[in-house]
Amino acid sequence: MKPTPPTVLALIAISTLTAVSAQADEQSPRVPDYVVYRPTAVPDRIVLCWSGDPVTTQAVNWRTDASVLSGVGQLAPAGDGPGFVGTAQTFEATTVRLDTDLGPAHYHAVNFKDLAPDTTYAYRVGDGVNWSEWCQFRTAAREPRRFSFIYFGDAQNEIKSMWSRVVRTAYRDAPKAAFLLHAGDLVDAANSDGQWGEWFYAGGFIHRSTPCVATPGNHEYADGLSRHWRPVFSFPLNGPKGLEETVYYFDYQGARIVSLNSMEQQETQIRWLERVLSGNRPAWTILTFHYPIYSAAKDRDNPELRAAWQPVFDGFKVDLVLQGHDHAYARSGLMAHENVAEGVTKRSPGGTVYVVSVSGPKMYAVKEGTNMRRTAQGMQLYQVITVDGDHLRYESRTAIGRLHDAFTLRKRPGQVNDLVELPVDGTPGP
């Protein structure tokens, strides 16, 4: 038998590939979102949040289909082996119906209370028959103690395709982060259930073990706040009336974390913020909101918001402000309201560090004339922030873990913070 000539083999291979490709085109239509993100009786979209004190409480939210009329959570102090299951207690959940563009679902929430500080717990959620896996979280310590958290600017677009790698790389670099902080625009269309499904897909198990802290952006609004926001998350109810779970604060191991809502009732929040920042509070104060009062381009700043809010930040010596919306990177030095007109050439005697960052793929250009000390465009970024006694360390890293920006702040009794710029060598994260 004669061997088949190479040219004939090549033609056969090309024909086969063409046939397979044509067959694939005929047999592989896009799976619609209502199928991909369809709820079932098995819990999904599980996310840890706080609606109370992180020292003694932990909230968890999840989704099922509408056939599950009520939910429960089980909780036990975690152990070295499986024996902890025998000590688990059961807690009833609250359940609400959410009608979305892809159909109805039930969202459930449990707030575990009276927990021991600085303790690892195991939990699972379900309906008593269909359960999630056992997941774990750790309560905060009561006293100031070193911790890190991860800050993300807007995810917003192509969330599953392009944001997944960012949140997963960030988690690889800081797997013991106390929480993930999102400065708004988690999604592009406020009420798109498919986009919320992408957001949960991207974070995967991370949401089940690392609490989420989020402030709403303009893309969480469409004729009002996203219908998903309050069923999906459980945030503190200590904000002004009507702004609960969008304006709130909590304390974590020596830092006060405050979410403001830059989308509505901005003046209403001033008096509330003054009360939150008055009196005895932790050493560090960190704020987050969506619309930046300083950004990567002056025409993308929000001067009215700056005029209303920054004097309060200055008066109460806010340390760090984490913003979103502007799809580029910009970070200031110590900035106070009265020195803005003279720009970066004026040395401020003190003030607040302002950051705007982006974690998704939508990008804006940096423009000249900004007041910011360090800028970048065309980069997907995440930030790891560590609070340790009288020191705060900040690192901004790209989607591949390359160090882009870094500085430290040091508290000095009776003086302004000492800001030290750190060298950036572009090395990957740990």
Backbone hydrogen bonds, N-H to C=O, Kabsch-Sander energy under -0.5 kcal/mol:
donor,donor_aa,acceptor,acceptor_aa,energy
9,L,5,P,-2.1
10,A,6,P,-2.5
11,L,7,T,-2.1
12,I,8,V,-2.5
13,A,9,L,-2.4
14,I,10,A,-2.6
15,S,11,L,-2.4
16,T,12,I,-2.5
17,L,13,A,-2.7
18,T,14,I,-2.5
19,A,15,S,-2.3
20,V,16,T,-2.7
21,S,17,L,-2.9
22,A,18,T,-2.5
23,Q,19,A,-2.5
24,A,20,V,-2.7
25,D,21,S,-2.5
26,E,22,A,-1.9
27,Q,23,Q,-2.1
28,S,24,A,-1.6
35,V,32,P,-1.5
36,V,32,P,-2.3
37,Y,33,D,-3.0
38,R,35,V,-1.1
40,T,42,V,-0.6
44,D,63,R,-2.0
47,V,61,N,-2.3
48,L,207,H,-2.4
49,C,59,A,-2.2
56,T,53,D,-1.1
57,T,53,D,-2.0
58,Q,112,F,-1.9
59,A,49,C,-2.1
60,V,110,V,-2.5
61,N,47,V,-2.4
62,W,108,H,-2.2
63,R,44,D,-2.9
64,T,106,H,-2.5
65,D,40,T,-2.1
68,V,65,D,-1.5
69,L,67,S,-0.9
72,V,126,G,-2.9
73,G,91,F,-2.6
74,Q,124,R,-2.9
75,L,89,Q,-2.2
76,A,122,A,-2.2
78,A,120,T,-2.1
84,F,81,G,-0.8
85,V,82,P,-1.7
86,G,83,G,-1.4
87,T,84,F,-2.1
88,A,85,V,-1.5
89,Q,75,L,-2.8
91,F,73,G,-3.1
93,A,71,G,-2.5
94,T,109,A,-2.5
96,V,107,Y,-2.5
98,L,105,A,-3.0
100,T,98,L,-0.7
100,T,103,G,-1.8
101,D,191,N,-0.7
103,G,100,T,-1.3
105,A,98,L,-1.4
106,H,64,T,-2.3
107,Y,96,V,-3.0
108,H,62,W,-2.9
109,A,94,T,-1.9
110,V,60,V,-2.3
112,F,58,Q,-2.9
112,F,110,V,-0.6
115,L,56,T,-2.7
118,D,140,A,-1.7
119,T,116,A,-0.6
121,Y,137,F,-2.9
122,A,76,A,-3.2
123,Y,135,C,-2.6
124,R,74,Q,-1.8
126,G,72,V,-2.2
127,D,130,N,-1.3
131,W,129,V,-0.7
132,S,125,V,-2.5
135,C,123,Y,-3.3
135,C,133,E,-0.5
137,F,121,Y,-2.0
139,T,119,T,-2.3
140,A,54,P,-2.3
145,R,253,Q,-1.3
147,F,387,V,-2.1
149,F,385,I,-2.2
150,I,179,F,-1.9
151,Y,383,Q,-2.7
152,F,181,L,-2.9
154,D,357,S,-0.7
155,A,185,D,-1.2
156,Q,185,D,-1.2
157,N,155,A,-2.2
162,M,158,E,-3.3
163,W,158,E,-0.9
163,W,159,I,-1.4
164,S,159,I,-1.1
166,V,163,W,-0.6
167,V,163,W,-2.1
168,R,164,S,-2.0
169,T,165,R,-2.0
170,A,166,V,-2.6
171,Y,167,V,-1.9
172,R,168,R,-1.9
173,D,169,T,-2.0
174,A,170,A,-2.0
177,A,174,A,-1.8
178,A,148,S,-3.6
180,L,211,P,-2.5
181,L,150,I,-3.6
182,H,180,L,-0.5
182,H,213,V,-2.7
183,A,152,F,-2.4
188,D,156,Q,-0.6
190,A,188,D,-0.6
192,S,189,A,-2.1
193,D,191,N,-0.9
196,W,192,S,-1.9
197,G,193,D,-2.1
198,E,194,G,-2.0
199,W,195,Q,-2.2
200,F,196,W,-2.0
201,Y,197,G,-2.3
202,A,198,E,-2.7
203,G,199,W,-1.7
204,G,200,F,-2.1
206,I,203,G,-2.1
207,H,204,G,-0.9
208,R,205,F,-1.0
209,S,205,F,-0.7
209,S,206,I,-1.2
210,T,206,I,-2.3
212,C,48,L,-2.8
213,V,180,L,-3.0
215,T,182,H,-2.0
220,E,217,G,-1.8
221,Y,218,N,-1.3
222,A,224,G,-3.0
226,S,220,E,-3.0
229,W,226,S,-0.8
230,R,226,S,-0.5
232,V,228,H,-2.8
233,F,229,W,-2.1
237,L,51,S,-0.6
243,L,240,P,-2.4
245,E,236,P,-1.5
246,T,243,L,-2.0
247,V,243,L,-2.4
248,Y,246,T,-0.5
248,Y,259,S,-1.5
250,F,257,I,-1.9
252,Y,255,A,-3.1
253,Q,141,A,-0.5
255,A,252,Y,-0.8
256,R,284,W,-2.9
257,I,250,F,-3.0
257,I,255,A,-0.6
258,V,256,R,-0.5
258,V,286,I,-2.4
259,S,248,Y,-2.9
260,L,258,V,-0.5
260,L,288,T,-2.5
262,S,260,L,-0.8
264,E,261,N,-0.7
269,Q,265,Q,-1.0
270,I,267,E,-1.3
271,R,267,E,-0.6
272,W,268,T,-0.9
273,L,269,Q,-2.7
274,E,270,I,-2.4
275,R,271,R,-1.8
276,V,272,W,-2.3
277,L,273,L,-2.3
278,S,274,E,-0.7
278,S,275,R,-0.6
284,W,254,G,-1.8
286,I,256,R,-2.8
287,L,320,L,-2.5
288,T,258,V,-2.3
289,F,322,L,-1.5
300,R,297,A,-2.2
301,D,298,K,-1.5
306,R,302,N,-2.3
307,A,303,P,-2.6
308,A,304,E,-1.6
309,W,305,L,-2.7
310,Q,306,R,-1.9
312,V,309,W,-1.0
313,F,309,W,-1.8
314,D,310,Q,-2.9
315,G,311,P,-2.5
316,F,312,V,-2.0
317,K,314,D,-1.2
318,V,313,F,-2.4
319,D,285,T,-1.5
320,L,285,T,-1.5
321,V,353,V,-2.6
322,L,287,L,-2.8
323,Q,321,V,-0.5
323,Q,355,V,-2.3
324,G,290,H,-1.9
326,D,324,G,-1.9
327,H,325,H,-0.7
328,A,326,D,-2.8
329,Y,376,A,-2.8
330,A,356,V,-2.3
331,R,374,R,-2.2
332,S,354,Y,-2.6
335,M,333,G,-0.7
335,M,352,T,-2.7
339,N,336,A,-1.4
340,V,337,H,-1.2
342,E,339,N,-0.6
343,G,340,V,-2.2
345,T,342,E,-0.8
346,K,343,G,-1.3
348,S,346,K,-0.7
352,T,335,M,-2.4
353,V,319,D,-2.0
354,Y,352,T,-0.5
355,V,321,V,-2.2
356,V,330,A,-2.5
357,S,323,Q,-1.1
359,S,154,D,-1.5
360,G,154,D,-2.7
364,Y,327,H,-3.5
367,K,296,A,-2.4
370,T,367,K,-0.7
373,R,331,R,-1.8
374,R,331,R,-2.1
376,A,329,Y,-2.0
381,L,358,V,-2.5
382,Y,397,R,-2.4
383,Q,151,Y,-2.0
384,V,395,E,-2.4
385,I,149,F,-2.8
385,I,383,Q,-0.6
386,T,393,R,-3.0
387,V,147,F,-2.8
388,D,386,T,-0.5
388,D,391,H,-3.1
391,H,388,D,-1.8
392,L,409,L,-2.5
393,R,386,T,-2.8
394,Y,407,F,-2.7
395,E,384,V,-1.9
396,S,405,D,-3.0
397,R,382,Y,-3.2
398,T,402,R,-2.4
399,A,380,Q,-1.3
401,G,398,T,-2.5
403,L,427,T,-1.7
404,H,396,S,-3.4
405,D,396,S,-1.5
407,F,394,Y,-1.7
408,T,420,V,-2.1
409,L,392,L,-2.6
410,R,418,D,-1.6
411,K,390,D,-2.9
415,Q,412,R,-2.7
418,D,410,R,-2.4
419,L,417,N,-0.7
420,V,408,T,-2.5
420,V,418,D,-0.5
421,E,419,L,-0.5
422,L,406,A,-2.2
425,D,423,P,-0.6
